[in-house]
């Protein structure tokens, strides 16, 4: 077992770390308002790491920045990020994972998805921008009455969302090709995307079965096998606890198991990287658990902040269970770290 760090931080250290992270975001936010994401791939010639312009990471980082006290610098970054997301919105209030400047948007035939749309819609709502996309998201049900990850035209939408159906089923050939080529994928419901859907839509009658699914999978310990992209318990627990913190109180039944699993994992393996540690810290905070493990996690984050105010890149999500490609960035890691530090500071 790795040796646990001793506690050596105080409030001034938290303030300094947070200010340095804010400066990192200020310097590194792209001109269009986006925050950088990279895709890392294993190839015959070695490992490559390329810029991967997307909406998803910016939505996650804007959520983290929402916990900061408002200053002109922070408000400008938030505004630029919101404008980036709004510029990439597909009517009526849905988003692709890829941004409009990413060439993969038009070459991979990848439809809009529930994950990106839910995270983006929530963060815009948090900043006062309300979207009328609830019915369309709920219409994207599969045969198990769960919400599918990919927002693809379904026959059930023909009369309820005729405009959307005609535009993306008939006019855009890529959607017809996607549906025919990947019928099973088009109907899949992933744990992470489902958690983010209820995070956005809340605990309502229409999401009851989705919440049942989240609870059942987590209590059975089948989180990783129930998802094709978030291949670790850390993002799963973060998303589930985030939905709970934002009003989905039925997920409280998972609190004891999730906290126990994290406590045990850190006791056995120690702290490995800043991203997983920050995701776990936010999970503790979302469930209102101020524990010695949380304090050690915060100490680990303070000790591992880089000279530029960032924390190191680590895999956040993958292309598939084969793990050929993974996605992350220093910006994405730093977003979760700053959320953990700010909320811990507020909690104590």
N, C-alpha and C positions, 0 to 999 in steps of 0.2 A: 504494500500500500504506500502511496506517495505521502510524504510528510505534509501535514496541513500547515498553512502559514500562520504566524502569530499576528494578532491584531495590533496595528500601529497607527491607524488613521484617526483623524478627527474632522470636524466640520470644515475647517479651512482647507484640508486636503481634498474633500469632496468638491468644494467651490472651485479650487484651482483646476482639478481634473475636468470638471464640467465646462469651465471657461475655455480650456485648451481644446476640448472637443468641439465646442461652438466655433472657435477660430478655424479648426480644420474644415468644418462644413462650409464656412464662409469663403474660404480660399478655394475649395474644390467643387462646389456646386457648379455644374456646367451652365454655359450661357443661356440655354433654353429652359433652365429650371430643373433639369433632371439631375439625379444623383447616380453616379457610375455603378454599373454592374459588369462583372466579367464572367465569361464562360471558359472553363478549363476542360480541355479534352485530351484523352489519351490516344495517341496515334502511333503508327509504326515508327515514325521518325522521332518520337518523343512526346513531351507534354507541351501543349500550346495554351496560351491564355490570351483571350481576345475580348475587346469591349463588346458588350451585348446590350444595346439600348432597349430598355423596357420600362413599362409603367409600374410594374409590381413593386420593385424596390423603393421607388420614390414614394409610393403610397405608404409602405411600412415605415420609412424614415420620417415622413410627415406626421404619422401617428406618434412616433417617439418625440418629435419636436413639440408636439402639442402640450406636453407636460412642463415645458420650460416657461418661466415668467416672461412676459412680453417685453421686448426691447426693439428699437428700430432695426437692428441687425437681424434678429430672429424673425420679426414680422416680414422683412423683405425676403428672407429665404423661404418662409412659408408661402408668401404670395407667389413667388416665382415657381415654386413647386406645384401649387394649385393650378396656376395657369398652364403649366406643362401638361398636367393631367387633363384639364378641360380641353386643351388643344387636341388631345389624342382620343377624346370620347367619340364613340360611334353611336349615333342616335338609334334608339331612345335610351341613352344612359347606360351603355355597356362598353367594355374595354377588352381589347386584345392584350395578351401578355406583352408582345412586342410593341415598341413605339412605331410611329409612322416613318421614322428615318431608318429603321432597321430593315435591311434587305430581306431578311428571313420572313418578314410579315407577308410578303407576296410570293415567296418561293416554297414555303413549307405547308401552305394550305391549312394553317392552324387557326381554328375558329376563336372567337372571344371565349373567355372562360369565367366561371363563377368565382374562382379565387381572386383574380385581379379585379373583377368588377365589384365584388363585395368589399374588399379592402379599400379600394379607391372610393366607392360610394360612401363608406362609413367615414373616412377621413374628410371628405368634402362636406358631409353632413355635420361633422364635428366643427367645421369652420363656417357653418351657416349656409351651405349650398345643398338644397334638398332635391333629389331626383325622383322622377316618376317611373321607376323600373321594377318595382316589387312584383307586379303581376307577370311580367315577362320572365323574371328569374324563377318564380314559382311554377311557371308553365313548362320549365325545362326538366320535368320529372321523367324518371325511367320506369321500367316495369315493376320495380320494387317500391314505387312511390317515394323514392329518394331523389334529391336534386343532382343531376348529372354535372360533372365538372365542366364539360364543354357545352357552350350555348350554341346548339345547332338546330336548324329548322326541323320541327317535328310535325307530324300530321295534325296533332291536337292543337297546334298553333294556327292552322290554316284559317280558322274562323275567328279566333280570339285575338290574334296578332297578324292579321292578313298582310299588312304592309311589310312587316319584318320578314314574314314567310316568303313573300314574293321576291323581295329584294335579294335575300341571301340564299334561297333555295333555287330559284329559277334564273335570276339574272347573273349571279356570281357562280361560275362553273366550279370553282374550288370547293364550295360547300357540298355540291352534289357528289364530287369526287371523294371528298372526305367521308361522307356518309356511307358511300358504297364500299370504300376501301377499308374503313375502320368502324364497322357497326358496333362491335363490342366496346371499343374505346369510347365511342360517342355516347354510350349509356353508362359508363363507369361513374361511381360516386366515391370520391376519395375522402378520407378522414379529415385532412387538412383543409380542403376546399369546403367541406360541409361545416366544419367548425367556424370558418370565416363567413359562411353564409348566415349562420344563426347569430354570429357576432354583429352582422349588419342588420338583419331583419328582426332579431330579437326573439323572445319567447312568445310566440303567437300560435294560434291553432294550426296554421299552415306549416309550421316548422316542427310540430310535435314529433312526427315520426323521424325526422332528421336528428332531433335531440335524443330520442330513444336509441337510435343507431350509434350516436357518439358515446352514449353511456355504456351500451352493451359491449361495443368493441373495446373500450378502455378498461372496463372491469374484467374482461376476459384476457387482457394483456396482448391483444392482437393489433396494436396501433400500427406497427411498421408494415405488417403484411396487408393492412387495409388501406395502404396508400402507395402510390407509384412514384412519388417525388420527394416527400419529406421522409427520408429513410433513417430517422433518429427519433428518440422519444423527446428530445429537447424542443424542437419546433412544435411537435404535437401538443405537448403540455403547455407551451406558451400560448398557442392559439386557443386551446380549450379554456385555460384560466382567463385569458383575455376576454373571451365571450362571457364567462361568469362575471368578471369584474364590471362588464358593461351591461349587466342586467339579466343574463340568462341564468337565473338562480337554480334551476333544476340541475345544473352541472355541479352544484355543491356536493352532490353525492360522490363525486370523483375526488374531492379534495384530499381526503385521508390517504387514499391509495397513491395519488400522484406525489404528494409530499413524502410519503414513506419510501416510494421508489427512488426519488431524487436523493433523499438522505442516505439511503443504502448505497446508491451508485457512487456518490462522492466519498462515502466512508471507505468503500472498497477500492476505488480507482483514483481518488484525489481529483484535482482540477486539471483539466487537459488543455483547453483552449478558451480564449476570451468569449467567443460567440456562444458556445454551449453554456458557459458559466453565466453569461448575462441573460440568456434565455431562461435558465433555471432561476436566477435571481428575480426576474420579472414574474415568473410563475409563483414563487413564494409571496411576492408583494401583491399579486392579483388575488391571491387567496387570503391575504391579511396575516401571513405567518412570518413574524420576525423571530428567527431562530439563529442559533450559533452557526449553522451551516450557511445561512444567508449572509451573516457578517463576514465569514471567511471568504465567501464568494465576492463580496464587495472589496475586501482587502486584496484578493487575487486580481481583480480588475484594476485597482489603483496601482498595483505593482507592475502591471503589464501594459500600461498605456505607452504608446510610442512617443518619440521626441516631437513629432509633428501634431500630437494631440489625438491620433487615431489609435485603433486597435487592429490587429492583424486580420487579414482575410482568412476565412475558413468556409468549408462547404455549408450552405444553408439549405439548398435543395438540389435535386438531380434531374437528369433528363428521363430516367427510367430506373427500374430496379437493377439494371445491368451496371449502373454507375459509370457509364462511359464518359459522360460530361457532368460537371457540377458547376453551380452558380454561386457567386458571392462577391464581396468587395470589402475593402477597408471601410467604405462608407456604410455599407449594410451592417457590418459588425459594430461599428461605432454608434450607429443609430440605436441598436439594442442596448449597448453599454451605457449610453447617455440616459436612456429611459430608466435603466436599473439604478444608476447613481442618483438621478434627480428624484425618483420616487422613493428611494431609500432615505434620502435626505429629508424629504417631506414626511415620511413615516415616523422618523425618530425625533 
